[in-house]
Amino acid sequence: MARKKIREYHGKKILKQHINRFSRLSFAAQVKPVIVTKETLATEWKKLKAANPWLTEERLVAKPDMLFGKRGKYGLVKVNADLKEVKQFIKDKIDVPFTVQNIQGLLTHWIIEPFVPHDVEFYFSMESAREYTLVRFSHQGGIYVEENWDKVKELKVPVGQKVSDFPQSDLDGFYDGVPENMKEAVAEYVNAMFQLFEDLDFVSLETNPFTLVKTDDEAHSVNGWQPVPLDLVAELDDTAHFKQSRKWGDLVFPETWGTQRIPEEQFIEELDAKTGASLKFTVLNPAPTGRIWTLVAGGGASVIFADTVADLGWGNVLGNYGEYSGGPDAEQMFQYTRTVLSVATANPDGRGRVLLIGGGIANFTDVAKTFTGIVHALKEYKQKLVDAKMQIYVRRAGPNFKKGLELMQSVGRDLGVPTFVYGPELTMTDIVPMAIEYLKQS
């Protein structure tokens, strides 16, 4: 299981779309979030208003949607405002550096929703564990729930069971403190959200607060009460994307707060999402500071190469961390390699650089096929490799490795770039000290 946080915007869209599959409830009237970025303010504001006429008709709430909580305590929530006030509030703060728990980032994404007048605030959360789902509830929710944590009740729901399977005596204690005329509606909300949580591969989900509002829509309420999630924090199991893509919709997993990924990293992430193979790329030290660059097959091998560079005292010039595995085809390797090379050859400064193309002995990845894509990219970057004074060190073994190594030897001659090619006669990381020796001399 891989836990990935999602924006409140996407979480609420998922709830709105699926809640009626598990209950009579509907969030259609109150849950209709829109997302705003700097581009929205600059070029798409009129389009946003046209697509969501309620923005000009209702009182609104605006807050950053950046994967951190306690936004009210940080003074980042505009409540009960009109659209003009909301736009100015966001405009004053968007893309402005802000510090949360000693981590600085930019408030790039904002959510606007209808303002929901309410009298009660409840806390509700769920979190997956190995043998059960931990469900928490409190009749005293809101921004001070932590100060009132002794009011929070817990249920451990075993795998394969639901909240509603518990004895009524347990549930009475769980909902203790809820006004009697609201208990049925609260229970309906909890039961439906639990089933939704399990069905859509959530790992954690918190709605703090959620409230109840009176409605005349008897078909989608309980005794005239409609639950409404006012705030939401959630994580999904991203390994379930292959089976949940339709239900999750236009979901994008954002970076954690304070992380600013460069376009090349974002491109590889998008490429990785479109293939059954694994393609990872993170820039550690941009060129020209970064002088050691890697194209490593296998997650374990990538760690070993990075550790070896660091152990030899050259970690401060390691340009990237990354890996490819799972049998990517030649086109995927071409796209991956050219992206790495675009960063590795940038800003030549007269000092030498090295590219380590390595890995252990592959079990099923066709070395020649992956090297075909690498060679294609190397040819495209021929002049930039020369300008960056790049030398290439290769160590690879596995299915069809001899043909792959021949390809690398041939392209080295064609490029006019010093290329040193080895097979299983060397251990995996023997090329690292060779490459470092060149850097010492250049």
C-alpha positions as CSV (number, residue, x, y, z in Angstrom):
1,M,0.0,0.0,0.0
2,A,1.3,3.5,-0.9
3,R,-0.4,6.4,0.9
4,K,-0.8,9.5,-1.3
5,K,-2.5,12.6,-0.1
6,I,-5.1,14.2,-2.4
7,R,-6.5,17.7,-2.6
8,E,-9.7,18.5,-0.8
9,Y,-11.2,19.4,-4.1
10,H,-10.7,15.9,-5.5
11,G,-11.8,14.3,-2.3
12,K,-15.1,16.1,-2.2
13,K,-15.7,15.5,-5.9
14,I,-15.3,11.7,-5.2
15,L,-17.7,11.9,-2.2
16,K,-20.2,13.8,-4.2
17,Q,-20.2,11.4,-7.1
18,H,-20.4,8.2,-5.0
19,I,-22.2,8.9,-1.7
20,N,-25.6,8.0,-3.2
21,R,-24.3,4.5,-4.1
22,F,-24.2,3.7,-0.4
23,S,-27.1,5.7,1.1
24,R,-30.1,8.0,0.4
25,L,-27.8,11.0,0.9
26,S,-26.8,13.5,-1.7
27,F,-24.2,16.2,-1.6
28,A,-25.4,17.9,-4.8
29,A,-26.7,21.1,-3.2
30,Q,-24.0,21.9,-0.8
31,V,-20.8,20.2,-2.1
32,K,-19.7,21.8,-5.3
33,P,-16.1,22.8,-5.0
34,V,-14.1,24.7,-7.7
35,I,-10.3,24.9,-7.8
36,V,-8.5,28.2,-8.5
37,T,-4.9,28.8,-9.5
38,K,-3.0,31.8,-10.7
39,E,-3.8,30.9,-14.2
40,T,-7.5,30.9,-13.3
41,L,-7.3,34.4,-12.0
42,A,-5.4,35.6,-15.0
43,T,-7.3,34.1,-17.9
44,E,-10.2,31.8,-16.9
45,W,-12.1,33.8,-14.2
46,K,-15.0,34.6,-16.6
47,K,-15.2,31.0,-17.7
48,L,-15.2,29.8,-14.1
49,K,-18.2,32.0,-13.3
50,A,-20.1,31.0,-16.4
51,A,-19.6,27.3,-15.6
52,N,-20.6,27.8,-11.9
53,P,-23.3,30.5,-11.8
54,W,-23.8,29.8,-8.1
55,L,-20.6,31.6,-7.4
56,T,-22.3,34.9,-8.0
57,E,-25.5,33.9,-6.2
58,E,-24.4,32.4,-2.9
59,R,-22.2,33.3,0.0
60,L,-18.8,31.6,-0.2
61,V,-15.8,30.1,1.6
62,A,-12.3,30.2,0.2
63,K,-9.1,28.4,1.5
64,P,-5.9,27.0,0.2
65,D,-6.0,23.4,-1.0
66,M,-2.3,22.5,-0.3
67,L,-2.4,19.2,1.7
68,F,-2.0,20.8,5.2
69,G,-4.6,21.3,7.9
70,K,-5.4,24.0,10.5
71,R,-6.0,26.5,7.8
72,G,-8.4,28.4,10.0
73,K,-5.8,28.8,12.7
74,Y,-3.3,30.1,10.1
75,G,-5.8,32.8,9.0
76,L,-6.1,31.3,5.6
77,V,-9.9,30.8,5.4
78,K,-12.3,33.5,4.1
79,V,-15.8,32.7,5.3
80,N,-19.3,34.1,4.4
81,A,-18.0,36.3,1.6
82,D,-19.2,37.3,-1.9
83,L,-17.2,36.5,-5.0
84,K,-15.5,39.8,-5.2
85,E,-14.2,39.5,-1.7
86,V,-13.1,35.9,-2.3
87,K,-11.2,36.8,-5.4
88,Q,-9.3,39.6,-3.7
89,F,-8.6,37.3,-0.7
90,I,-7.1,34.7,-3.0
91,K,-5.3,37.2,-5.2
92,D,-3.5,38.7,-2.1
93,K,-2.2,35.3,-1.0
94,I,-1.8,33.1,-4.1
95,D,1.8,32.0,-4.9
96,V,3.0,34.0,-1.9
97,P,5.6,32.1,0.3
98,F,4.0,30.8,3.5
99,T,5.5,28.7,6.3
100,V,3.7,25.7,7.8
101,Q,5.6,23.7,10.5
102,N,8.9,25.2,9.5
103,I,8.4,24.2,5.8
104,Q,8.0,27.0,3.3
105,G,5.9,26.7,0.2
106,L,3.7,28.6,-2.2
107,L,-0.1,28.7,-1.9
108,T,-0.7,27.7,-5.5
109,H,-4.1,26.0,-5.3
110,W,-7.3,27.4,-3.7
111,I,-10.8,25.9,-3.3
112,I,-14.0,27.9,-3.3
113,E,-17.2,26.4,-2.0
114,P,-20.7,27.5,-0.9
115,F,-20.8,28.9,2.7
116,V,-23.0,26.6,4.7
117,P,-24.6,28.2,7.8
118,H,-24.7,25.7,10.6
119,D,-25.1,25.2,14.4
120,V,-23.3,21.9,15.1
121,E,-19.9,20.6,14.1
122,F,-18.9,16.9,14.3
123,Y,-15.6,15.2,13.9
124,F,-15.3,12.0,11.9
125,S,-12.3,10.1,10.5
126,M,-11.2,6.7,9.2
127,E,-7.8,5.1,8.8
128,S,-6.8,1.7,7.4
129,A,-4.7,-0.6,9.6
130,R,-3.6,-4.2,8.8
131,E,-6.5,-6.0,10.4
132,Y,-9.1,-3.3,10.8
133,T,-10.2,0.2,10.0
134,L,-10.0,2.7,12.8
135,V,-13.1,4.9,12.9
136,R,-13.2,7.9,15.1
137,F,-16.1,10.3,16.0
138,S,-16.8,13.2,18.2
139,H,-19.9,15.4,18.8
140,Q,-17.5,18.3,19.4
141,G,-15.6,18.8,16.1
142,G,-14.0,21.8,14.4
143,I,-10.7,23.6,14.8
144,Y,-10.4,22.8,18.5
145,V,-11.0,19.0,18.3
146,E,-7.5,18.3,19.4
147,E,-8.1,20.3,22.6
148,N,-11.1,18.1,23.2
149,W,-9.6,14.8,22.1
150,D,-11.0,13.1,25.2
151,K,-14.4,13.4,23.6
152,V,-13.4,11.4,20.6
153,K,-14.8,7.8,20.4
154,E,-13.2,4.9,18.5
155,L,-14.3,1.8,16.8
156,K,-12.0,-0.8,15.3
157,V,-13.9,-2.3,12.4
158,P,-12.5,-5.7,11.4
159,V,-11.7,-6.4,7.7
160,G,-14.9,-7.6,6.0
161,Q,-17.3,-5.9,8.5
162,K,-19.1,-2.5,8.5
163,V,-19.8,0.0,11.3
164,S,-23.5,-1.0,11.2
165,D,-22.5,-4.6,12.1
166,F,-21.6,-3.5,15.7
167,P,-24.1,-4.1,18.5
168,Q,-26.5,-1.2,19.2
169,S,-25.1,-0.8,22.7
170,D,-21.6,0.0,21.2
171,L,-23.1,2.4,18.6
172,D,-25.1,4.2,21.3
173,G,-21.8,4.9,23.1
174,F,-20.1,5.8,19.9
175,Y,-22.6,8.5,19.1
176,D,-22.9,9.8,22.7
177,G,-23.4,13.5,22.8
178,V,-25.3,13.8,19.5
179,P,-28.7,15.4,19.9
180,E,-31.3,12.7,19.8
181,N,-33.1,14.0,16.7
182,M,-29.8,14.0,14.7
183,K,-28.5,10.6,15.6
184,E,-30.1,8.7,12.7
185,A,-28.7,11.2,10.2
186,V,-25.2,11.1,11.7
187,A,-25.3,7.3,11.7
188,E,-26.4,7.3,8.0
189,Y,-23.5,9.5,7.2
190,V,-20.9,7.4,9.0
191,N,-22.2,4.1,7.6
192,A,-22.2,5.5,4.0
193,M,-18.8,7.1,4.3
194,F,-17.3,3.9,5.7
195,Q,-18.6,1.9,2.7
196,L,-17.4,4.5,0.3
197,F,-14.0,4.5,2.0
198,E,-13.6,0.8,1.6
199,D,-14.9,0.7,-2.0
200,L,-12.7,3.4,-3.3
201,D,-9.4,2.4,-1.7
202,F,-9.0,5.3,0.7
203,V,-6.3,4.9,3.3
204,S,-7.4,7.7,5.5
205,L,-10.2,10.2,5.4
206,E,-11.2,12.9,7.8
207,T,-14.1,15.3,7.6
208,N,-13.6,17.8,10.4
209,P,-16.0,19.3,10.7
210,F,-19.1,17.9,9.1
211,T,-22.4,19.3,10.0
212,L,-26.2,18.8,9.5
213,V,-28.4,21.2,7.7
214,K,-32.2,21.3,7.4
215,T,-33.6,20.5,4.0
216,D,-36.9,20.0,2.3
217,D,-35.4,17.3,0.1
218,E,-36.9,14.3,1.9
219,A,-35.6,11.8,-0.7
220,H,-32.0,12.7,0.1
221,S,-32.1,13.4,3.8
222,V,-32.8,11.7,7.1
223,N,-35.6,13.2,9.1
224,G,-35.0,16.4,7.2
225,W,-31.3,16.5,8.0
226,Q,-28.7,16.5,5.3
227,P,-25.1,15.8,6.4
228,V,-22.5,18.1,4.8
229,P,-18.7,17.6,5.0
230,L,-17.3,21.1,5.5
231,D,-13.6,20.2,5.5
232,L,-11.8,17.2,4.2
233,V,-8.3,15.6,4.4
234,A,-7.7,12.3,2.7
235,E,-5.2,9.8,1.4
236,L,-5.7,7.1,-1.3
237,D,-3.8,3.9,-2.0
238,D,-2.2,5.0,-5.3
239,T,-1.4,1.4,-6.2
240,A,-5.1,0.9,-6.8
241,H,-5.2,3.5,-9.6
242,F,-5.4,0.7,-12.2
243,K,-8.7,-0.4,-10.9
244,Q,-10.1,2.9,-9.6
245,S,-9.2,5.3,-12.4
246,R,-12.9,5.7,-13.6
247,K,-14.2,6.1,-10.1
248,W,-11.5,8.6,-9.1
249,G,-12.0,10.7,-12.2
250,D,-9.6,13.5,-13.0
251,L,-7.6,12.9,-9.8
252,V,-4.0,14.0,-9.8
253,F,-1.7,13.2,-6.9
254,P,0.0,16.5,-5.9
255,E,3.3,17.0,-4.4
256,T,3.6,17.3,-0.6
257,W,3.7,20.8,0.9
258,G,6.9,22.7,0.1
259,T,7.9,20.4,-2.8
260,Q,8.5,22.2,-6.1
261,R,9.1,19.7,-8.9
262,I,10.8,20.9,-12.1
263,P,9.0,20.2,-15.4
264,E,11.4,17.3,-16.2
265,E,10.5,15.5,-13.0
266,Q,6.8,16.1,-13.6
267,F,7.2,14.7,-17.2
268,I,8.7,11.5,-15.9
269,E,6.0,11.2,-13.2
270,E,3.4,11.4,-16.0
271,L,5.3,9.0,-18.1
272,D,5.5,6.5,-15.2
273,A,1.7,6.8,-14.7
274,K,1.0,5.7,-18.3
275,T,3.0,2.5,-18.2
276,G,3.2,-0.8,-16.3
277,A,6.9,-0.2,-15.9
278,S,8.5,1.9,-13.3
279,L,10.2,5.2,-14.2
280,K,11.5,7.5,-11.4
281,F,13.6,10.7,-11.6
282,T,14.5,13.3,-8.9
283,V,17.0,16.0,-9.4
284,L,19.3,16.4,-6.3
285,N,21.8,18.9,-7.6
286,P,21.1,20.7,-10.9
287,A,24.0,21.1,-13.3
288,P,26.6,22.5,-13.2
289,T,26.8,21.5,-9.5
290,G,25.5,18.1,-10.4
291,R,28.4,16.3,-12.2
292,I,27.4,12.6,-11.7
293,W,24.2,11.5,-13.4
294,T,22.7,8.0,-13.4
295,L,20.5,5.8,-15.6
296,V,20.1,2.8,-13.3
297,A,18.0,-0.3,-13.8
298,G,16.2,-1.4,-10.6
299,G,15.2,0.3,-7.4
300,G,17.7,-1.6,-5.3
301,A,20.5,-0.9,-7.7
302,S,19.7,2.8,-7.7
303,V,20.1,3.0,-4.0
304,I,23.4,1.1,-4.1
305,F,24.8,3.4,-6.8
306,A,23.7,6.6,-4.9
307,D,25.2,5.2,-1.6
308,T,28.4,4.3,-3.4
309,V,28.8,7.8,-4.8
310,A,28.2,9.2,-1.3
311,D,30.5,6.7,0.4
312,L,33.3,7.8,-1.9
313,G,32.8,11.4,-0.8
314,W,31.1,12.7,-4.0
315,G,27.5,12.9,-2.8
316,N,27.5,16.7,-3.0
317,V,27.8,16.5,-6.9
318,L,25.3,13.6,-7.4
319,G,22.9,15.1,-9.9
320,N,19.9,12.8,-9.6
321,Y,18.3,9.8,-8.0
322,G,16.2,7.6,-10.3
323,E,15.6,4.2,-11.7
324,Y,13.8,2.3,-14.5
325,S,12.5,-1.2,-14.0
326,G,9.6,-3.5,-15.0
327,G,10.6,-3.9,-18.6
328,P,10.0,-0.5,-20.2
329,D,10.0,-0.5,-24.0
330,A,12.4,1.3,-26.3
331,E,10.2,4.4,-26.7
332,Q,9.7,4.8,-23.0
333,M,13.4,4.5,-22.4
334,F,14.0,7.1,-25.2
335,Q,11.7,9.5,-23.5
336,Y,13.2,8.8,-20.0
337,T,16.8,9.1,-21.2
338,R,16.4,12.3,-23.2
339,T,14.7,13.9,-20.1
340,V,17.6,12.9,-17.9
341,L,20.1,14.2,-20.5
342,S,18.3,17.5,-20.9
343,V,19.1,18.2,-17.2
344,A,22.5,16.5,-17.1
345,T,23.9,18.5,-20.0
346,A,22.5,21.9,-19.0
347,N,24.8,24.9,-18.2
348,P,28.2,23.5,-19.3
349,D,31.0,25.2,-17.3
350,G,34.1,23.5,-18.7
351,R,34.3,20.8,-16.0
352,G,33.8,17.2,-16.8
353,R,30.6,15.2,-16.0
354,V,29.8,11.5,-16.1
355,L,26.8,9.4,-16.9
356,L,26.6,6.1,-15.1
357,I,24.4,3.5,-17.0
358,G,24.2,0.6,-14.6
359,G,22.4,-2.1,-12.9
360,G,22.6,-5.7,-11.6
361,I,21.9,-8.8,-13.7
362,A,18.4,-8.4,-15.0
363,N,15.9,-11.3,-14.7
364,F,13.4,-10.4,-17.4
365,T,14.2,-6.9,-18.7
366,D,15.6,-7.2,-22.3
367,V,18.9,-5.2,-21.9
368,A,19.2,-4.7,-25.7
369,K,15.7,-3.3,-25.9
370,T,16.1,-0.7,-23.2
371,F,19.6,0.2,-24.5
372,T,18.0,0.8,-28.0
373,G,15.9,3.6,-26.4
374,I,19.0,5.0,-24.5
375,V,21.1,5.0,-27.7
376,H,18.5,6.9,-29.6
377,A,18.5,9.6,-26.9
378,L,22.3,9.8,-26.7
379,K,22.4,10.4,-30.5
380,E,19.9,13.2,-30.2
381,Y,22.1,14.8,-27.5
382,K,25.4,14.3,-29.2
383,Q,26.6,17.9,-29.3
384,K,25.3,18.7,-25.8
385,L,27.1,15.7,-24.4
386,V,30.3,16.9,-26.0
387,D,29.8,20.5,-24.8
388,A,29.2,19.2,-21.2
389,K,32.5,17.2,-21.4
390,M,30.5,14.1,-20.6
391,Q,32.0,10.6,-20.2
392,I,29.8,7.5,-20.1
393,Y,30.4,4.4,-18.0
394,V,28.3,1.4,-18.6
395,R,27.9,-1.9,-16.6
396,R,25.0,-4.1,-17.3
397,A,24.1,-7.8,-17.5
398,G,21.0,-9.9,-18.1
399,P,18.9,-11.1,-21.0
400,N,20.4,-10.1,-24.4
401,F,23.1,-8.0,-22.6
402,K,25.8,-8.7,-25.2
403,K,23.9,-7.1,-27.9
404,G,23.0,-4.2,-25.6
405,L,26.7,-3.6,-24.8
406,E,27.6,-3.7,-28.5
407,L,25.1,-1.0,-29.1
408,M,26.6,1.1,-26.4
409,Q,30.2,0.6,-27.7
410,S,29.1,1.6,-31.2
411,V,27.2,4.7,-30.1
412,G,30.2,5.8,-28.1
413,R,32.4,5.7,-31.2
414,D,29.7,7.6,-33.3
415,L,29.2,10.3,-30.7
416,G,32.9,11.0,-30.1
417,V,32.1,10.8,-26.4
418,P,34.4,8.5,-24.3
419,T,32.3,5.5,-23.4
420,F,33.5,2.6,-21.2
421,V,31.4,-0.5,-21.4
422,Y,31.5,-3.6,-19.1
423,G,29.4,-6.7,-18.5
424,P,29.3,-9.1,-15.6
425,E,33.1,-9.3,-15.4
426,L,32.8,-6.3,-13.1
427,T,30.8,-5.9,-10.0
428,M,27.9,-3.5,-10.4
429,T,29.4,-0.4,-8.9
430,D,33.0,-0.8,-10.1
431,I,32.3,1.9,-12.7
432,V,31.7,4.5,-10.0
433,P,35.4,5.0,-8.8
434,M,36.4,5.0,-12.5
435,A,34.1,7.8,-13.2
436,I,35.2,9.8,-10.1
437,E,38.8,9.5,-11.2
438,Y,37.9,11.3,-14.4
439,L,36.1,14.0,-12.5
440,K,39.2,14.6,-10.3
441,Q,41.2,15.2,-13.4
442,S,38.8,17.4,-15.3
